[in-house]
Amino acid sequence: MTKRKPYERKMGATWWLKNTFHTKYIIREGSSLVIAIYSMVLLFGLFRLSQGADAFNGWLGAMSQPAWLAFHLLTLVWTLYHSITWFSLAPKAANLWLGQKRVPDSWIVNSMYGALAGISVIGLVLVLI
């Protein structure tokens, strides 16, 4: 056992505000909490749907209140921010090769945006039909 005292770096509660990279990272990770809460709201809507049309219509009525509409908008903005920042990080996580050449980062990012657009169109078509 050593008698040396280990170095303990003191970090305040706002350490992440001092570096733009860390700030963006914390905001992106914080968006996950908003998305998780939104998922619970939708699951509650599914639960109300299982209770019948009157219960579901009551839930829909509550969701059309201004506070809930603001929450929906906030969730949309944070989800888009989370997606954009995640897509820009994807090439660092996916080290793809075609033969002897590495796949360009732009191909990976653009294919993810294409998949997002395609899935969004399919979802929109399913909702509108």
Contacts in CASP RR format, 6 or more apart in sequence:
PFRMAT RR
TARGET T0000
AUTHOR 0000-0000-0000
METHOD contacts of the structure
MODEL  1
MTKRKPYERKMGATWWLKNTFHTKYIIREGSSLVIAIYSMVLLFGLFRLS
QGADAFNGWLGAMSQPAWLAFHLLTLVWTLYHSITWFSLAPKAANLWLGQ
KRVPDSWIVNSMYGALAGISVIGLVLVLI
15 22 0 8 1.000
16 22 0 8 1.000
16 23 0 8 1.000
16 25 0 8 1.000
16 26 0 8 1.000
17 23 0 8 1.000
24 85 0 8 1.000
27 81 0 8 1.000
28 81 0 8 1.000
28 82 0 8 1.000
28 85 0 8 1.000
28 86 0 8 1.000
30 78 0 8 1.000
31 78 0 8 1.000
31 79 0 8 1.000
31 81 0 8 1.000
31 82 0 8 1.000
32 82 0 8 1.000
34 74 0 8 1.000
34 75 0 8 1.000
34 78 0 8 1.000
35 75 0 8 1.000
35 78 0 8 1.000
35 79 0 8 1.000
35 82 0 8 1.000
38 71 0 8 1.000
38 72 0 8 1.000
38 75 0 8 1.000
41 63 0 8 1.000
41 71 0 8 1.000
44 59 0 8 1.000
45 56 0 8 1.000
45 59 0 8 1.000
48 55 0 8 1.000
48 56 0 8 1.000
48 58 0 8 1.000
48 59 0 8 1.000
49 55 0 8 1.000
49 56 0 8 1.000
49 59 0 8 1.000
62 68 0 8 1.000
63 69 0 8 1.000
63 72 0 8 1.000
83 116 0 8 1.000
87 109 0 8 1.000
87 112 0 8 1.000
87 113 0 8 1.000
87 116 0 8 1.000
88 109 0 8 1.000
90 108 0 8 1.000
90 109 0 8 1.000
90 112 0 8 1.000
91 105 0 8 1.000
91 108 0 8 1.000
91 109 0 8 1.000
94 108 0 8 1.000
95 102 0 8 1.000
96 102 0 8 1.000
96 103 0 8 1.000
96 108 0 8 1.000
97 103 0 8 1.000
END
